[in-house]
């Protein structure tokens, strides 16, 4: 690796090697998160069918912008795992790695004789993270699936949207993102176990499960009470006032009163302190049953003022409020600027790029973005030469169609 591609020794995952065989979002995102904190990530793509995320969303000068973020901190190589030479090379790579992340349908790696028995024989300390829609077994395991199906199956869509409107799916990869975060956590858990046992293991990650965990205690409520959460729009069944409210200058703000003390401050602020004395005001659930009254009190007060005045008044009253921001607002938001949440990455293809920074800050061993997503196969020769392959070996693999 070149010096620019080496993680700082202070990065907490320096020395960890990850092979990213996955496509689209959940698996590759997990690899990105590991790379952000120092892991050496090698992205393995098919020679003629690269990760489809390279073509998702807008592009500039023919270069996919989503990939620039998802592919950051990864070296990119090509390898056709269905070819004998590709299989042999992948096993050689696995012998040098700590983690392999894949998201083929169950049975695909096995079809290529690259299943867990073969991979663990090549490297008993390897952690294999398998990310699929429905998991490695069960009646749905072999079905094709994407995050949209997880958002529907989990109950998320059923509770999202207005009561008299259809269930609503998110306009972005919510289930994939949650699963990506969870996969990174699962990998680190498996690596921690390896420190005690000396052996790797398989992580079975199904997209339909992490999003269900994020939805909270709905199964418990149903099991114990037969309660099925309905769609409530922007309202919450657990507290009120809660929602988005339009200001006098045509913008929107979001208000939350999850704490009783905040609910009381809001009522004082909007000039309706008498509502605090109502018996039903004492709990969030009871307030939610009077949401029409509370929304009218808060909404009418906000509607008479500009967003700037509303935000200032809420801040002075120590009540919880936030502007409803689009990406233009996010890029200029002073809190995000203070946190350096949106950072600039120099890219040889497109020049300076602004994107989300690493996910969290560590005081002693911080992560970093060392480079943005690289072209398809840009590092094939370098990575495989480091592995010990000769120029003749590379030529033979290319002749076979494995590279």
Secondary structure as UniProt FT lines:
FT   HELIX           3..5
FT   TURN            9..10
FT   TURN            12..15
FT   STRAND          17..20
FT   HELIX           26..36
FT   TURN            37..38
FT   STRAND          40..45
FT   HELIX           52..55
FT   STRAND          59..60
FT   TURN            61..62
FT   STRAND          63..64
FT   HELIX           65..70
FT   TURN            71..73
FT   STRAND          74..78
FT   TURN            81..82
FT   HELIX           84..96
FT   STRAND          99..102
FT   TURN            106..107
FT   HELIX           108..111
FT   TURN            112..113
FT   HELIX           116..122
FT   TURN            124..125
FT   STRAND          127..132
FT   TURN            139..142
FT   HELIX           147..153
FT   HELIX           156..159
FT   TURN            163..164
FT   HELIX           174..197
FT   STRAND          202..206
FT   HELIX           207..214
FT   HELIX           218..225
FT   TURN            233..234
FT   STRAND          243..246
FT   TURN            248..249
FT   STRAND          252..255
FT   HELIX           260..269
FT   TURN            270..271
FT   HELIX           273..277
FT   HELIX           279..282
FT   HELIX           284..288
FT   TURN            289..290
FT   HELIX           291..303
FT   HELIX           307..317
FT   STRAND          321..323
FT   HELIX           327..332
FT   HELIX           334..339
FT   STRAND          342..347
FT   TURN            348..350
FT   STRAND          351..356
FT   TURN            376..379
FT   HELIX           380..386
FT   TURN            387..388
FT   HELIX           391..400
//
